Amino acid sequence: MKLIVQIPCLNEEETLGATMADIPRQIEGIDAVEILIIDDGSTDRTSEVARENGADHIVRFAQNRGLGHAFKAGFDTALRLGADIIINTDGDNQYFGGDVETLVQPILEQRADLVIGDRRTGEIGHFSLLKRALQTYGSRVISRLGGLQIPDVASGFRAYTRETALKISMFTDFDHTAEHVVQAGQDHWAVVAVPIRTNPKARESRLFSNVGEFVLKSGSISLRTYARYKALKIFSACGAITFAAGVALGIRFLYYLLLTDEGDLHIQSVILAAVLLLAGFQMFLTGVVADLIATNRALMEDVLTRIKKLELKVTSEREV
């Protein structure tokens, strides 16, 4: 069984060596542990530092393409290299690499398709009270969208089985963590959270400039991912509320028309009621169409997974 630890990097020459040094090269139940560096257009010596510290594989972009592209390139490369388990970690030495063994254990025991490291953010000293609160609340909200209970959704220290890596979706250039939690829950994957350790803060995040930006982008990504699975539910709920408002206005107008002499004074209620009724019905029809698109998307994803398996099989046979 082969384990590949992928590390997306952008100008990490100062921290990459320490990150790689912590990663164990021998784990019980694993035949080979390899390190894959994805250099996302670094302008420093990131790739050279990776080679000097024994990286087994390096993928380098000519220019920065974003974390989403780097993550996807890492997965594609790891799968071609025959990885049975893929671990993702950061190049800034945020996570303690010695906990790789902790991450893979639930997969080796066949208890998990995806394992997420729990940093126990409430105990991290350099996190402000606001950031701790947002991490906790955000994890609860996103976990609910996926129907899971993940204490640290934003953790990028994760282990994926080969089958999960083949099925995972990556539609964002930003952080993938929230997107994958929602997908894992909606696709009914076995997800396990395990406690992990963190290292002292080495630098500020380059992924976002402030907590508000991270919350806004992660929230929008999560809602978009959730909508891929529950479009009919979302549009039906919005349509029902809008339709009910139109019915209420219509009843209000009838009250004034039939029981008082003020019906002529409330013509605007009839117009607004008609607009709301039509809008509500249109929302419901939109939900039906979106649900049909979602069904087609599920079929396309299944076909894509099968094509990936065939391509990887052909590539493996050629190399042999």
Order of alpha helices (4+ residues) and beta strands (2+ residues): beta-alpha-beta-alpha-beta-alpha-beta-alpha-beta-alpha-beta-alpha-alpha-beta-alpha-alpha
